[in-house]
Amino acid sequence: MIIILMGAPGVGKGTQSLALSEKLRIPHIAVGDILRKHIKEETDIGKEVGSIMKQGLLVSDITMFDIINQRIHDDDCKNGFILDGFPRTISQADGFERLLTDVGRRITVVFNIESNYKILLDRIKGRIVCKNCGATYHNVYHKPQLDGYCDICEGIITKRKDDTEEIFNSRIEEYNQQTKPLIGFYQQRGILINIDSNDVKENITERLLKHLGANI
Ligand code: AMP
């Protein structure tokens, strides 16, 4: 089962990917988290993408394919995986389709999670995340039980550097120009399902699982 979660920044892709990953027992691949790890570890990729990510711009396709190609061939991905944040452009979607075809696999479903600007901005401004497992919280609506520490893994909670209003605006612009066209791309292939995100996260997870016919 190969699932893609797409949607604007702050729409809840990370939260839903983690929930689906737990229920379906397949890994959740958050490309943004992989890139942030490279920055932290000061790898060559990290040095290349640091300033690009700070501006809310997109990293080059070559780098993204290097990361994806390596990760989806890991052993834990053989029964499927959930992609959060990839593909983000038509050329990435095209390349990914070819990559899967070459190994006799195909995308099961693409969930397009929808919301509006005001709600997204509010989420981004209050978003705090676990440095260790990537779980997301909100400093008003969804605080961790123990202030500063993740409920799931006890990792340290932090604020992402790109979660400011200014960078959010450039990420939204990037999303509208580059990522939104993927809606039509996957609609044409008959694998796109639109999901309204304005509900509590448990209900959204339930709806996603229902679409997958998952008997959980
Ligand atoms: P995210 O954690 O998914 O919000 O991604 C954070 C940042 O990582 C984005 O603003 C981009 O700079 C970069 N990024 C993540 N996914 C991609 C992708 N598929 N293509 C290019 N850049 C990406």
Residues whose N, C-alpha, C, O or C-beta is under 5 A from the ligand:
A	BS01	AMP	V31 G32 D33 L35 I52 M53 G56 L57 L58 V59 M64 D84 G85 F86 P87 R88
